Amino acid sequence: MHSPEGAKADRLRRLRLVTTALLPLAAAVLWAAGRLKGSYPAFGWVQSFAEAALVGGLADWFAVVALFRHPMGLPFPHTAIVPRNKDRIGIELGRFVEQNFLTPANVAEKFAEQGLAAMALSWLAQPANAASVVRGLGSALPRLAQEFAGTETGRSLGVLVAAQLERVPAAPLVAAVLEAVTSSSQLKTVADFLLQRVAGVLDNSREYVKWRFASRSRLTPAWVDGYLVNRFVDAIVDLAAEVAADPAHAMRDLVESELQAMAARLRHDPDLQARLQQSQLDLLRTVDTGGLVGAALSQAAATPEDPEAAARRQAQLAEVISRFATQVAADPGMVRWLDKRAKQAIERMLGLFERQFSALISDVIQRWDARTVSEKLELEVGPDLQFIRLNGMIVGGAAGLVMHPLLVVLGIN
């Protein structure tokens, strides 16, 4: 079976053979008509047609061949146009494509028409795809971290992250995360984590809690305050251990219902949404996000992880990502927002490489030798050029028929 390029070459070869064969045929008809018109004057019309068709065919043959090579191997001026000007053609072609087709606005608009956000969310909602993404990030993150940790690039990345996070509508995203967590098997992990963190903070802050307790209870002695605070903190620590040991503990249902209620409020409470957005902006403007990202990268680069623990964490994260993508995809407003941001990001990214498109095209063409350029262009436009040759013979012949009676009247023919 022929390759696409081989099929093009076969078609061009057949068309070239047919159009070239028509030239000697026109010459034979011209000779025969010239011999017969003395006895049969009507053959004068045939002679005029064949003569003009032959001239038109030869002129177009010369013009077509001159594009790609020297006709009959003779170096006529301004022939072999493509191989002689391949570098200039590459530069102009690259510039034309860049300025008229691969502009950032055109490409970004085309991507936007595809509904990238919906497509990406639908793809991520498939558990196997989410797991693939997590595995890819898990293997790539340490290498990326080693590249960027502790560098100015890492800090610049943090600044860029902060600038983008300021534009993120926090409420619907946090709601989607909470909904994804409460609808997945990660609720147990989240409940354990929250209770353990609260217990850990209290356990490590006993003196501060005693001080706050004493400031509110001035009539009790210090040893009573200490006893009460220690008993309270011990109870919280015991509760955390109890919940962790009992998968059916009622506290888990309480955590789930609170998370679901918070998600619902984030979806429908404008006041909470506004306060969360303001808190997000205040946090981003006070935290050294660049340093934070750099520190995270350094930690990722320096901390080896147990393979089994990594596999469990990846499976958990993949499930949450899949649920999260499903939740976000169900929110048309978020999908529209993501599409808009994706279009803007693509346009900005392409703007950075705008001049590289034309440079790429011109560099590739300049690396080709002249014969390769000629062959590739001729394969693409050669069939149409052969039809131009055929049309030239037909138009020339028709012009000969139109001119024949005029020449007869003038006594020239």
N, C-alpha and C positions, 0 to 999 in steps of 0.2 A: 504494500500500500504506500502511495506517495505521501510525503509530508506536505503540509500546506504550501511551503515554498516550492517544492517539486511540482505540485499541481499547477501553480501559477506559471512556472517556467514552461511546462508542457503547453498550456493554453497560449502563451505568448509565442511559442515556436510555431504552433499551428496557424495562428492569425498572421504572423509574419510571412510564412510560406504562401498563404493564400494571396495576401496583398502584393507580395513581390511577384508571384506568378501572373497576376493580372497585367503587369507592365509588358512582358513579351506578348501576352495575348492581345493587348491593345495595339502593339506594334504590328502584329500579324494581321489584325483586322484593318489597320490603316493601309498596309501594303496591298491587301486583297481588294479593298474598296477602291484604292487608287487605280488598280489595274482594270476594275470592272466598270468604273463610272463612265468611261468612254462609250461603252456599249449600252450601259444602263445608267442614265443620269441620276436616278434616285439614289444610287450608291454614293453620290456626292454628300448627301446628308450623313451617311454612315462614316464617310471619310472625315467629315468635320467633327463628328462626335468622337471618333477614335483618336484623331489628332489632338484635340483639346484635352481629352481624358489622359492621353499619354503624357502630355506636357504637365498637366496638373498633378498626375501621379508621381512623375519624376521630381517635381519641385517639392512636393510634400515628403517624398522619400528622403531627399537631401536634407530637408529641415528636421525631420525626425531623427535621422542618423546623426546629424550634426550636434544634437543635444548630448549624445553619449560617446561619440567617437569621431574620428576623421573619416568622412565618406571615401570608400575605396582605399583607405589608408593614406590618402593625400592630405597634407597639412594646409587645407584651405583656411584662410583667415576666419576667426570667430567660429570655429568648429570645435568639437569635443568640449562643449561648454561646461558640462557638469564636472568632469575630472579636473579641468583647468581651474575651476572656481569652487572646489569642494569646501575649502576652509571658509571662504566668504559665505557660501550657502549655509554652512553649519552655524555660523554666528548669526546670520539674519533669520534663519529658521528658529533658533533658540530664542532670539529676541521677540519674534512674532508670537511664538507659543506662550512665552512668559507674559507679554503685554496684553494678549487677547484671550487666552484660555486659562492658564495656570496662575491667575491672580489670586491672592488670598481671599478676596471677597467672593469670587466665583466658586472656588473650591469649597470654602466654608458653607456657602449657600447650598451647594450640591449635597454636602454631607448633612446639612440641616434638613433637607427634604427627605432624607432616608429615615428620619426619626431615630437618631443614634441612641438617645437615652432609653427609649422603650425597647429597642433591640438589645442594648447592653443589659438592661435590667432583666429582660426575659431570659437572656442567656445565663446571667448569674443566678437566676432563680432555680436553675437546674442544679441539684446537689452535686452531681459529678463535675459540672463546670466550676462551681464554687470551690470544690476540693482541689481542682487543677490549679486554680488561681492561687490558692493558699500555698500549695506545694511549690509553685513557681516562685512566689514571694519568699517562702521559707529558704529556698536554696540561693536566691539572688541577693537577699537582704544583707547577709554577712559580707559578701563581696562588695556590694555597693557601700556598705558602712565603712569598710576598710579604705575605699577610695575617697570618701568624703569626710570621714570623722576627723575632727580637729583642723579642718582646712577652712579657708575663707569661702570656698564654694559651699561647704556645709552650712555655714552661717548665712550666706546669701539665700540658700534654699529655705532656711527657717524664716527669713524675712518674707520671702515669696509666699510661703505657706500661711503666714500670719495675714498678709494682705488679702489672700484668697478667702481665708476663714472669716474675715470681717464681712464678706458678702454672702455668706451662707445663711439661709434662714434656719436658725437653730431649732426652733420649736418642732416643726414637722419631722426633721431628721431625728431628734431625740425621741420623739413619739414613735417613729418607725423602729428605732433601736429597741425601745422598751417593749413594743408589740412583738418584735421578732424574738426577744429573749423570753417573754412570758408564754409565747406559743411554741417554744422549742424545749428540748430536753436540758437546756442550760439553766433553767430556773433554779434547780437544786444548787448548781455551782454558784450562781449569783447570790442566792440567799445565804449560803455558807460564807461567801466572800464578804458580803455586807455585814453580817453579824460578827464575823471574826475581826473585821477591820474596826468596827465600833468597840468591840471588847478589847482589842489591842491598844487602841488610842486611849481608852479609859484606864487600862492597866498601867500604861506608861505615863499617865498624867494624874496619878493619885494625889500628889502634893498640890497641884493646881486646883483639882476638884475640891480638895479639903479647904483650900484658901477661899474659893468661891462659896462653898457651903458655910464656912465660918462667917463670911461677910454678910450672909443673909440670916444667920442664926447667932446673934451676938450674946444671947443669954445662956447658951450651952458651953460647957468647958471644952478645951481643945481635945481632951481624950475621948469625949463623947462624939465630937465631930469626926475624929479619925476613925472611931469604931463604926459609925454609921456609913461613912464613905467607903471604908474597906468592905463592909458587908454588901453595900450596893454594887460596888465594882466586882466583887467576887461572884455575886449573883448573875451579873451580865456575862462574865467569863464562863460560868457554869452553863448558862443558857445557850451560849454559842456552841459549846462542846456537846450539849444535849441535842440541839438541832442537827449538828453535823452527824451525830450517831444515829438519828432516827429519821429515815427518809419520809415517814408519814407524819412528821410533827406538824401540829396546827400552825406553828409560826410560819411554816413555808406557805400555807394558804394565805396568811395575812400579808406576807411579802408580795405574793403574786397579785392579790387584790389591790394593794397599794400601788404597785407598779402599773397595773391596768388603769386604775383611777387617774394616776398621774399622766399616762399616755392620753387618756380621753380629755383631760383638762388642757394639755398641750395642743390638742387638735382644735378645741372649741372655745378656749378662754382667751380673748384678746389681751386682757390685762396681764395674764401670766406669760403670754407670748412676748409682749413688749418688754416685760421685766427680764425675761431670759435673754432676749436679744441685747438689751442694754448691759446685762451682766457679762455676756460674751464679749462685747466691745470693750468694756472696762478691763476685763481680764487680759485680753489680747494687747491692750495698750500699756499695761503695767508689767506684763511678763516678758522677759527676754526670750522671745520665741526662737530666735536664731540660736542662742546658746542652748536652749532646751532641745532643739532638734539635733544640734551637734552632740550634746551629751547622750541623747538616745542612740545616735549612730555609733558613738564610741562604745556604749554599753553593748549594742548588738554585735559590734566587731570583736569585742574582747571576751564576751561571755559564752563559753561553750555550753551546749544544752544536751541533756540526756536524750538519746534518740527516741526512747519510748515516751518520755514526757512531751517531746516535741510532736510526736505523732498524735498523741491525745489532744494536745492543744490545737493542732491543725484541724483535726476532725471537729472539735467544738467550734472553732472559728468559722469553718466552712458552713456548718449548719446555721450559725447566726447570720452569716453573710447571705445565704440562700433565703432565709426568712426575711431579712431586711430588704433584699431586692424585691421580694414579692410584695411587701408592704408598701414600698415606695412606688412600685409600678402601678399600684391601685389608686394612687393619688394623682389625678390629672394635672393639678397645679404644680406639683413637684416635678412631674415629667416635663412640663413646659419650661419650668425654670432650668432644669438640667440641660434641656436641648439648647436653650438660649446661651447658657454658660459654655456648653461644649462648642457651639458655633464661634463664640468670642475667643475661646482658647485656641481653636484650630486656626482662626484668622491671625491671631497674634503669633502663633508658632510659625505659620507659613510666612508671615511677614519677615521673620528673622532669616529665612532662607530664600527669599524672593529672587534675589539675583543668582542663586545657585542653579535654578532651573535652566536658564539659558546657558549658563556656563557648562552644565552637565551635557546638554544636547550638543553644543559646539565642540566640547572636548571629545565626546564619543566619535563624532563625525570626523574630526581632525585626526583621530587615531586610526581610522580606517584608511586603507590605501585608495587611490583614485578609482581603481577598477572595482573594488567592492562597493563604493558609493554608487557608481554608475549602474552596477548590476542590481543593487537593491531598489534604486529609484525606477529603473526600467521594468523590473518585475511588477512594481506597483502601478505605474502609469502606462507601461508599454502597450497593453491591450487597447486602451483608449486611443493611444497614438496611432495604432494600426487602423482603427476605425476612422481616424482623421485622414489617413492616407486613402482609405476606400472612399470616404466622402469627397476628398479632393478630386479623385478621378470622376466621380459621378457629377459633381458640380462643374468640373471642367468640361466634361462631355456635354452637359446641358447648355453651358455657355457657348460651346461650339455649334450646337443646333440653333441657338438664338442668332448667332452671328452669320450662319451659313447663307440665309436669304439676302442679308445685307451685302455680303461679299459678292453674291451672284449679281445683284442689281448694280453694284459698283464695277462689275467686270473684273474683280480681283481673283475670283475663284472660278 
